[in-house]
Amino acid sequence: MENLSYYEILEITKSANGDEIKKAYRKMAKLHHPDRNPNDATAEHKFKLCNEAYQVLSDEQQRSVYDRYGKEGLQGGGGRRSSGGFDDLGSVFEEMFNGFAGGGRSRQSRAPSDKFPLDMGVEMRISFKEAVFGCEKEVTFNAKTSCKTCKGTGAKDAKVTSCSQCGGKGQVYVRQGFMTFSQTCPACHGEGTMASEKCTDCKGKSYTEAKEKVTVKVPAGIDNGNRLRVSGRGNMGKSGVRGDLYVTFEVEEDSHFIRNGNDVYLEVPIFFTQAVLGEDVTIPSLNGEVTLELETGTKDKQHYRFKGEGIADVHGHGKGDMIAQITLTYPNRLTTEQEELLQKLQASFGIESKPHESLFESTFEKVKGWFK
């Protein structure tokens, strides 16, 4: 299974979208999960490969690098991953195994008396340049405030009654086969109480909403899926305390630079004569330009690494590298003069210009013997 591509491991095509990748991963992870295959080393190994495949293919940048350079390209990033892939992986496991070992963990906090989370999240789309160098951006969002009229109960005059579905317990029990699981009551959402009559101001929601704006200072090096916390700008509960606002970033792709962690890849087209001669070529970098000193006889897909020419680590731990990948190009057609010159050049190398002859000489004799 190690020799399979990540797409083959998850049994999907290279054109699969995000939802199809997640669905395939859930199917394969359930099939090979160690809890369902106790003492089965093969299943455990396949499960790890499924995780590895999903972590790469569920992240747009990782997937782009993998599609273009394969696993070798991912190794250039030192194993770094953007946090988005792992966050998503955690949510998949919560969906798959919710109810086991006490159920999934809560991803947002709220006060026991509030009917909505105090912390809230928004998404912000920024350009590749803004992510690399940092910027200031204004974000607009709707913040909730606990309704003062009904004291956050959602009930007219704050009058509530015991929930008829769960009997005031906030939990209902569901039987699956021979096992019974407790779940949050869908009618009262775990409150144990219901409004006798809906509040006329909040329409029974227990809160009101208002549009707000805040300017966020985006640090240099922010990556796809990274979150930034803005303290005290979330929803406001009954006590008057506000939660935090979490901004999750989506970074646009660049037409030339491909990001992998703090490293960036740049595809450099080189004419075959430049590669043979080993010329110096000026190429762009994030900070302007650098000189690429080609080795004589540079090969197609060969990598050249420029230390410290990558992206600054968002936590201040140095900078990544820029990796230039060579793509050899050849002429589409030759003039008569060019063809004659190439033939003369080839002849000047003598036997060196026809390596296949010495390589297959014994093979030709062997094949002839097969037909005697």
Secondary structure as GFF3:
##gff-version 3
##sequence-region A 1 372
A	DSSP	alpha_helix	6	9	.	.	.	ID=ss1
A	DSSP	alpha_helix	18	32	.	.	.	ID=ss2
A	DSSP	alpha_helix	41	57	.	.	.	ID=ss3
A	DSSP	alpha_helix	60	75	.	.	.	ID=ss4
A	DSSP	alpha_helix	83	97	.	.	.	ID=ss5
A	DSSP	three_ten_helix	100	102	.	.	.	ID=ss6
A	DSSP	beta_strand	120	126	.	.	.	ID=ss7
A	DSSP	alpha_helix	128	133	.	.	.	ID=ss8
A	DSSP	beta_strand	135	146	.	.	.	ID=ss9
A	DSSP	three_ten_helix	156	158	.	.	.	ID=ss10
A	DSSP	beta_strand	160	162	.	.	.	ID=ss11
A	DSSP	beta_strand	171	176	.	.	.	ID=ss12
A	DSSP	beta_strand	179	184	.	.	.	ID=ss13
A	DSSP	beta_strand	193	195	.	.	.	ID=ss14
A	DSSP	beta_strand	207	218	.	.	.	ID=ss15
A	DSSP	beta_strand	227	230	.	.	.	ID=ss16
A	DSSP	beta_strand	245	251	.	.	.	ID=ss17
A	DSSP	beta_strand	257	260	.	.	.	ID=ss18
A	DSSP	beta_strand	263	271	.	.	.	ID=ss19
A	DSSP	alpha_helix	272	277	.	.	.	ID=ss20
A	DSSP	beta_strand	280	285	.	.	.	ID=ss21
A	DSSP	beta_strand	288	293	.	.	.	ID=ss22
A	DSSP	beta_strand	303	306	.	.	.	ID=ss23
A	DSSP	beta_strand	322	329	.	.	.	ID=ss24
A	DSSP	alpha_helix	336	348	.	.	.	ID=ss25
A	DSSP	three_ten_helix	350	353	.	.	.	ID=ss26
A	DSSP	alpha_helix	355	369	.	.	.	ID=ss27
###
